């Protein structure tokens, strides 16, 4: 039996791009197979597009209603997307004859106040815009920052501190031990800081869900961390004629590619860093980066970039 933590990217859950019921049925089929084997599963999801849109909606409605802070918007998307996932996943599992409680844990993630104070905006949120549209939004909202996001366009970026600890981790662990399917750390978790008097305060930031998934995976003693994104493999020389996809790779070789600057900060780099951290956290642990469309193949070991601490041969395809 194995314990899996599966992280789903927020871009994959955009309703305009995909049918959510169809996505969740696909996930359910794979999870049903794992449950039949006696494995346990925790699911983390991203919310980059959704939280960015909600922040913008709040801004445009601020003349009529009080504007929500970013941490509150993270909490709102955490509940909404978690509800959608819990409902559709539960319905789909029933069609496979699998009966399991699914619990969506509203999750607070503690971040470092000093890191937050000195961090630069790097985390993309919201939709992609043209350069002209991004410039217009900057004029409308002084202080916000846009950066070009790979080949997609210009997206707003916000501060993204690393997760220190998960406030609800004992609850998450207990629910997994009771054979529940757990949804946790949605959108990277609600970012909070701990003050000297032990009071917790929400902060304007968005935590990368891959780092939070890694933190949860370590804390619940997972065997496999699966980070789902829009491509089947991690690649070097990405987007160029000499692009090479990585199939199986040792952590040492992946770290060298990272040092060579092969992975962009706003997209693949957080996934690579999180995967490396988990793979090296304990012997025998494995991290896989791949696409949601190939989840079944990832779990079967025939798709995705697989990273292990043990010595291995790097295969390029």
C-alpha positions in Angstrom: 0.0 0.0 0.0 1.1 3.5 -0.8 0.2 7.0 0.2 -0.1 9.6 -2.6 -0.4 13.3 -2.6 -1.7 14.6 -6.0 -1.5 18.3 -6.9 -3.7 19.6 -9.7 -2.9 22.9 -11.4 -5.4 25.7 -11.3 -5.1 26.2 -15.0 -6.5 22.7 -15.6 -9.6 23.6 -13.5 -10.6 26.6 -15.5 -14.2 26.0 -16.6 -13.8 28.0 -19.8 -11.0 25.6 -20.9 -12.3 22.3 -19.5 -15.5 20.5 -18.4 -15.1 20.2 -14.6 -17.3 17.0 -14.3 -15.2 15.4 -17.1 -12.0 16.3 -15.4 -13.1 15.0 -12.0 -14.5 11.8 -13.6 -11.1 11.2 -15.1 -9.4 11.8 -11.7 -12.0 9.6 -10.0 -11.3 6.6 -12.2 -7.6 6.8 -11.3 -8.3 7.3 -7.6 -10.8 4.4 -7.6 -8.1 2.1 -8.9 -5.7 3.3 -6.1 -8.3 2.8 -3.4 -9.0 -0.8 -4.7 -5.3 -1.5 -4.0 -5.7 -0.1 -0.5 -3.7 3.1 -1.1 -4.6 6.5 0.5 -4.9 9.8 -1.3 -4.7 13.5 -0.5 -5.4 16.1 -3.2 -4.1 19.6 -3.4 -5.2 22.0 -6.1 -4.0 25.3 -7.5 -6.2 28.5 -7.9 -4.0 30.9 -9.9 -6.5 31.8 -12.6 -9.5 31.7 -10.2 -8.0 33.8 -7.4 -6.7 36.4 -9.8 -10.1 36.8 -11.4 -11.8 37.1 -7.9 -9.3 39.7 -6.8 -10.1 41.7 -10.0 -13.9 41.3 -9.5 -13.4 42.6 -6.0 -11.6 45.6 -7.3 -14.3 46.5 -9.8 -17.1 46.0 -7.2 -15.2 48.0 -4.5 -17.3 51.1 -5.1 -20.3 49.2 -3.9 -19.0 46.6 -1.4 -15.9 46.2 0.8 -13.0 44.7 -1.1 -11.7 41.4 0.1 -8.0 40.9 0.8 -6.0 38.3 -1.2 -5.9 35.8 1.7 -9.7 36.1 1.9 -9.9 35.5 -1.8 -7.7 32.4 -1.4 -10.1 31.1 1.3 -13.1 31.7 -1.0 -11.6 29.9 -3.9 -10.4 27.1 -1.6 -14.0 26.5 -0.5 -15.5 26.9 -4.0 -13.1 24.7 -5.9 -12.9 22.2 -3.0 -16.7 21.9 -3.1 -16.8 21.4 -6.8 -14.0 18.7 -6.5 -15.7 17.0 -3.6 -19.1 16.9 -5.3 -18.0 15.7 -8.7 -15.4 13.4 -7.4 -17.9 11.8 -5.0 -20.4 11.3 -7.8 -17.9 9.8 -10.1 -16.5 7.4 -7.4 -20.0 6.1 -6.8 -20.2 5.2 -10.5 -17.2 3.0 -9.8 -18.8 1.4 -6.8 -16.3 3.0 -4.5 -17.7 4.5 -1.2 -15.3 6.8 0.6 -15.8 10.0 2.6 -14.2 13.0 0.9 -13.3 15.8 3.2 -12.3 19.3 2.1 -10.1 20.9 4.8 -10.0 24.7 4.7 -6.2 25.0 5.2 -4.1 27.8 6.7 -0.4 27.8 5.9 2.1 29.6 8.1 4.7 31.7 6.2 7.6 33.7 7.4 6.9 37.4 8.1 10.5 38.5 7.4 10.6 36.6 4.0 7.2 38.2 3.2 8.6 41.7 3.8 11.5 41.3 1.5 10.0 39.1 -1.2 9.5 40.2 -4.8 6.3 39.4 -6.7 6.8 36.2 -8.7 3.6 34.1 -8.5 1.3 34.5 -11.5 -2.4 34.9 -10.8 -5.4 35.6 -13.0 -5.9 35.5 -16.7 -3.2 36.2 -19.4 -3.4 39.6 -21.1 -1.8 41.3 -24.0 1.0 43.8 -23.2 -1.4 46.6 -24.0 -4.1 45.3 -21.7 -1.6 44.7 -18.9 -0.4 48.3 -19.2 -3.9 49.6 -19.0 -4.6 47.6 -15.8 -1.4 48.9 -14.3 -2.6 52.4 -14.9 -5.9 51.6 -13.3 -4.4 50.0 -10.3 -1.0 51.6 -9.4 1.2 49.2 -7.5 0.2 45.9 -9.2 2.9 44.1 -11.3 2.6 42.1 -14.5 5.2 39.8 -16.0 5.3 37.8 -19.2 4.3 34.2 -18.5 6.2 31.8 -20.9 4.3 31.7 -24.1 0.9 32.6 -22.7 0.9 36.4 -22.3 1.2 38.9 -19.5 -0.2 37.9 -16.0 -0.3 39.7 -12.7 2.3 38.5 -10.2 2.1 38.6 -6.4 4.4 37.8 -3.5 4.7 34.0 -2.9 6.4 33.0 0.3 7.4 29.5 1.1 5.2 27.4 3.4 6.7 26.9 6.9 4.0 24.6 8.3 0.4 23.6 7.9 -1.9 24.6 10.7 -4.4 21.8 10.1 -1.8 19.0 9.5 -2.9 16.8 12.5 -6.4 16.9 11.2 -5.3 16.0 7.7 -3.2 13.1 8.9 -6.0 11.8 11.1 -8.5 11.9 8.3 -6.1 9.9 6.0 -5.5 7.3 8.7 -9.3 6.9 8.8 -9.3 6.0 5.1 -10.9 9.3 3.9 -9.9 11.0 0.7 -8.6 14.4 1.8 -8.6 17.7 -0.2 -6.3 20.1 1.5 -4.0 23.1 0.9 -6.2 24.4 -1.9 -4.6 27.2 -3.8 -1.4 26.7 -1.8 -3.3 27.4 1.4 -4.5 30.6 3.1 -1.3 32.5 3.9 -1.0 33.5 7.6 1.8 34.7 9.8 2.2 33.9 13.5 2.7 36.9 15.8 4.7 36.8 19.1 1.5 36.5 21.1 0.6 33.4 19.0 -2.1 35.3 17.1 -2.4 34.4 13.5 -3.0 37.1 10.8 -3.9 36.6 7.2 -1.5 38.3 4.7 -1.7 39.5 1.0 0.1 36.7 -0.8 -0.4 33.5 -2.7 1.6 30.4 -1.8 2.6 28.1 -4.7 0.5 25.0 -4.4 3.4 22.7 -5.4 5.5 23.8 -2.3 2.4 23.3 -0.1 1.7 19.9 -1.6 5.4 18.9 -0.9 5.0 20.1 2.7 1.9 18.1 3.2 3.4 15.1 1.5 6.3 15.1 3.9 4.1 15.7 6.9 1.7 12.8 6.1 4.6 10.4 5.3 3.5 10.0 1.6 5.4 7.7 -0.7 4.7 9.5 -4.0 4.1 13.1 -4.8 2.4 13.8 -8.2 2.6 17.3 -9.5 0.2 17.8 -12.5 0.8 20.5 -15.0 0.1 21.3 -18.7 2.9 19.2 -20.2 3.6 15.5 -20.1 7.3 15.9 -19.3 9.7 18.3 -17.8 12.0 19.5 -20.7 15.3 21.2 -21.1 15.7 23.8 -23.9 12.0 24.2 -23.6 10.2 25.7 -26.7 13.3 25.5 -28.8 14.2 23.2 -31.7 16.6 21.2 -29.5 14.0 20.6 -26.7 14.5 17.3 -24.9 12.0 15.8 -22.6 13.1 14.1 -19.4 11.6 10.8 -18.5 13.6 9.4 -15.6 16.2 11.4 -13.8 18.3 11.4 -10.6 17.9 14.3 -8.2 21.5 15.3 -8.7 21.2 15.7 -12.5 17.9 17.6 -12.1 19.6 20.0 -9.7 22.3 20.6 -12.3 19.7 21.5 -14.9 18.1 23.8 -12.3 21.4 25.5 -11.7 21.8 25.9 -15.5 18.6 28.0 -15.5 16.6 25.5 -17.6 13.3 26.1 -15.8 11.4 29.4 -15.6 10.5 30.8 -12.2 6.8 31.5 -13.0 6.0 28.0 -14.3 8.2 24.8 -14.1 10.8 25.9 -11.5 8.5 25.6 -8.4 7.5 22.1 -9.5 11.1 21.0 -10.0 12.1 22.5 -6.6 9.2 20.9 -4.8 9.8 17.5 -6.5 13.5 17.6 -5.6 12.8 18.5 -2.0 10.4 15.6 -1.6 12.5 13.0 -3.5 15.4 13.8 -1.2 13.5 14.0 2.0 13.7 10.2 2.6 15.1 7.2 0.7 12.5 5.5 -1.5 10.3 8.5 -2.0 9.4 9.4 -5.6 8.2 12.6 -7.2 6.5 12.8 -10.6 5.8 15.8 -12.8 3.3 15.2 -15.6 0.0 16.2 -17.2 -3.5 15.7 -15.9 -4.5 14.1 -19.2 -2.0 11.3 -18.5 -2.8 10.8 -14.8 -3.7 7.1 -15.4 -0.4 6.5 -17.2 1.6 8.5 -14.5 0.2 6.2 -11.8 1.0 3.2 -14.0 4.6 4.4 -14.3 4.5 5.0 -18.1 4.3 8.8 -18.3 5.7 11.9 -16.6 9.2 12.9 -15.4 10.1 10.7 -12.4 12.7 12.0 -9.9 14.3 9.8 -7.3 17.2 10.4 -5.0 18.8 7.0 -5.8 21.3 6.9 -8.7 19.6 6.6 -12.0 20.0 7.1 -15.7 18.6 10.2 -17.3 16.4 9.2 -20.2 15.6 11.8 -22.8 12.8 11.2 -25.4 
